[in-house]
């Protein structure tokens, strides 16, 4: 197969042995909501009926071959995911159009737009990136179509100014904006209000199957969205005295290591998903499940040859008449995922016609969609393999608790209790705390000047650094409520080997690891550099100076924003005349602002602020650990330096004074 990178109008054949794919539609401006959709078209490029229009209000085609999995934030912006079972697509469907629409604004406001087709292991089969959109409010990213006996992907990159309704009608869908919600929607609303049921579900890992729900017949497809829910605060306790602890819903008493730890964590995880629907939807979106009623079952036994296979849990989501099923394998503490175990589950899932096998452990892969364990790719032809880290699970819980999505006080408390359980050391569900077994050897080789970029240990530690960088972005995302991106060159986002090689080369040459974090609404990117040779962490941010006023006024503008910043940060001023840079400590600039500008030619065009922190040397642990040092430095620099900064905005133009006619 040729390179998966496509240009506009180009096509590529999908591998013959791949039957299930995910289509990912992405955009960089995550503040803008894009409504993704898929349309199953005949040879006349029209839908056969309204059920061939798959989107947020109708997330599955009638035959179940195409499923809208939902939209979520990513480190690159935002994305929507659509699952396609090529083997189940009806013969009369010739093309599946992959499109998006915006209710306000245009696709030209979204930055880069991307179409990516991935296999069951997250491997890229085709990719198309464009920044050519302008005024379009509906946009066809690409299409999957038949050519003889094979399936192909074509990059389209065209749109029109008619939004979701116009996009649908262009392909023959009838739109009914005034249609009433179905009985299923009403039943879901009623279920959300039943807090007693939620409490019962939190203490058990199984539920009975939902009763069939009669849907209300209607003409056309309803495109109106439900109103957003308000955030509920968890229950608070005020009558206790200092040192008293409230009772735990998920007890940590008596937890041993190994199997007992895994069973408790799995039970708490699945029960919380059953009780807190927004949490279940967030987790399901990460593992490629559709939006629907969730149920979980523990330690279900399956026959395999002469023995039995017992996954930690079976996860099920019901959407309409279809049931999506995943087998879950859980590890806690230092437990390692095993290839043979995952391949056994893949075999069982294939025979049972299940959808996916999910691994959950403390491994944090360096990139989204990457797997911590390689398996035989032939086993992924009909079943997908996904990975979740406990850090990502905790991240989703914090996001919901801090920034909305739960409208019931009891459910908010249930989720807070689950997060409280994860944060306890006995749970075995740790945050990212360990640089791996090669860290000490690589650290010492950097200090001695003997490290070479081709060293396999250096490549392994470089990969772990990228995982740590991703962890920093996830932590800040959960804390700030905005999507923080770990910025990488595009090649490195799709080529893990090139990414690790580049990081190892930088470490061998300069002794430095570097991560760039892009935080929305800040004046500049936060750059975190770990200098292993000097055992220092250096954080920096650069921002443009005002483009009007004298040099003194530009420095004064910066100092006003740094009134509470630490005195030991350094302030570097860049001038329009190259080679005129000046750098001083903040306390010196406060005492005499002219130290940055005196005797310099040109005007001040930009500033860079830096702060140095001690670097922990240990591979893991708390205060003395490398990970803890990087995390503490990042948090401190953001809070005291980056957060107060604002980009310069010129004053509004003034009207001319009226002329006195007299």
LOVEX-149398 format. One record per residue (C-alpha): y, x, z. Coordinates in steps of 0.5 Angstrom, whole numbers, plus 500, padded with zeros to 3 digits. Layout:
% residues N
YXZ;...
This chain:
% residues 662
500500500;507502498;513503503;514497507;522498507;524493501;530492497;533485495;529482490;523487491;516485493;510488497;503485497;500484504;493487506;487483504;484484511;490481515;490474516;495473521;502475521;508474525;515474521;521477525;528475523;533479527;540480527;545484531;550480534;546476540;552472542;551468536;545463536;541463529;536457528;530460524;526456520;520456515;519451510;512450506;513449499;509447493;510450486;516446485;519449491;520443495;516441501;510436501;513432507;518433513;512436517;513442512;519444515;518448521;524449526;526448534;525441534;518441530;515448532;509447528;506445521;502439521;496444519;498449524;498454519;506456521;508456528;515457530;515461537;522461539;528466539;530471544;534477546;532484544;534491545;537491537;540484538;536478538;530475534;526469532;519469531;514465526;507466526;503465520;496464519;495465512;487463512;490456514;495455509;493449505;492451498;497447495;503451499;505456494;511459498;513459505;521460505;523464511;530462513;536461518;542457519;548457524;552452527;559455527;561461524;557465518;552470517;557475515;559475523;552477525;552484523;545487520;540482518;533484518;526481516;520484519;513482517;508485523;500485524;496483530;498490533;505489532;505494526;510493520;507491514;514489510;521490512;528488509;535490512;541487509;549487511;551483505;552476508;559473508;561466508;554463508;552458514;544458511;541464509;534465506;531472509;525472505;519469503;511469503;508467497;501467493;500471487;493470485;488471490;493475494;499474499;506477498;512478501;519478497;526480500;531474498;537475502;541469499;544463502;549458502;555454506;551448508;548450515;541447517;541440515;543443508;538448508;533443509;535438504;535443499;528444500;527436500;527435507;530428509;534429515;535424521;541426526;541419529;533419531;532418538;528423542;520422542;516420548;514427549;521429550;522424555;515425559;517433559;524431562;520426567;515432569;521437570;524432576;517432579;518437584;512435589;507437583;511444582;509446589;502444588;501448582;504454585;498454590;493454585;491457578;488451574;491444572;488438569;489437562;495433560;494426558;495424551;503422549;504417544;510419540;515415537;515414529;522416526;524417519;527424517;527430521;531430528;536437528;540435534;539440540;538438547;543439552;543446556;540445563;545447569;542453573;540451580;540456586;534458590;533455597;537459602;535460610;541460615;538459622;534466623;536471627;537479625;531482623;527475622;523475615;522468612;515466610;512468604;509464599;505469596;502473602;502481602;498481608;491484607;492486600;487492598;487496592;483495585;480489584;483485590;490487588;489485581;486478583;492477587;497479582;494475577;493469581;501469583;503470576;499465572;501460578;508461577;508460570;505453571;510451576;516454573;516452566;522456563;519462566;512460562;517459556;520466557;513470558;510466552;515468547;514475549;506474547;507470541;505463544;509457541;513452546;509447549;505445555;502451559;496452563;492458566;485459568;482465572;476469571;473465566;466468564;464469556;457471554;457477550;450480547;446481553;452481558;458477560;465479559;470476564;478477563;482476569;485470566;485465560;492462558;493456554;499453551;498446547;503444542;501437539;494437537;493445537;491449543;494456543;489461547;490468550;485472554;489476559;487483562;491485568;492492571;496494577;498500581;495506577;490502574;489504566;487499561;481501557;480501550;472498550;475493555;480490550;475491544;470487548;476481549;478482542;471480540;470474544;477472542;475472534;468469535;472463539;477463534;482465540;489467538;491473542;489478547;494480552;494486556;499487563;500493566;505498569;505501562;512501559;511502552;517506549;518501544;518493543;511491540;508498541;501498545;499503551;492503548;490504541;484500539;480499532;485496528;479492524;478488530;486485529;485482523;484475526;486476533;493479535;493484541;500484545;502488551;506486557;509491563;510488570;517491569;518486563;515480567;520482573;526482568;524475566;524473573;531476574;534473568;532466570;534467577;541470576;543467569;541460569;535456565;532453572;535446574;531445580;532448587;524448589;522452582;528457583;525458590;518459587;520464582;524468587;518468592;514471586;519476584;519478592;512479591;512483585;518487589;513489595;509496594;503492596;503488590;501494585;506491580;511497580;517498576;518504572;517510577;513516574;514521568;507522568;502527569;505533564;512532567;512538572;509543567;514541561;520541566;518548568;517550561;524548560;526552565;523558563;525557556;517557554;517550551;516549544;517542541;510542538;507542545;503536546;505535553;512535551;511530546;508526551;514527556;519525550;515518549;516517557;523519556;524513551;520508556;525510561;531509557;528502555;527501562;534502564;536497558;532492561;534493568;542492566;540486562;537483568;543485572;549483567;546477564;547480557;543484552;543491553;541495547;537502547;540505541;536509536;536511529;533506525;528511523;526512530;525504531;519504526;516511527;514512534;512519532;518521529;522519535;518523540;518529535;526528535;526528543;521534544;525538539;532537543;528538549;525545547;532547544;537545549;533542555;536536554;534528554;539523552;539516551;545511549;546504552;550499548;553494553;556488550;564487552;565494554;569499551;564504549;557506549;554509556;551516554;546518559;543526559;538529563;539537563;533539565;535546565;541545570;537540574;544535572;544528570;551527566;553520564;559519559;563514555;568515550;573510548;579510543;586511546;592506544;595507537;602506539;606509544;607517546;602521549;604520556;604512555;597513553;594517559;598512563;594506560;587510562;589512569;591504570;584502569;581508573;585507579;578506583;574511579;571517583;576523583;571528580;570525574;572529568;577526563;577529556;583527551;582528543;588529539;589528532;590535531;583538531;582544536;587541541;582538546;584538553;579536559;581536567;578532573;581526574;584528581;588533577;590528572;592523577;597528580;600530574;598526568;602532563;596537564;592533559;598533554;603539555;603544549;598540545;600538538;598531535;597525538;592522543;587519539;581518544;578519551;571521554;570520561;564524564;561524571;555529573;550527578;544531581;537530578;531529582;525534580;519530582;515526577;515520581;517517588;524515591;530519592;527526590;524523584;527524576;526517575;530515581;536520580;537517572;537510575;542511580;546515576;546510571;548504576;553508579;557511573;557504570;559500576;565505578;567508571;565503565;565496568;573497569;574499562;577495557;579497550;586497548;589491545;596491542;601486544;602480540;607481535;614478537;618473533;625475530;631473534;634467531;641468528;647465531;650461525;657460529;
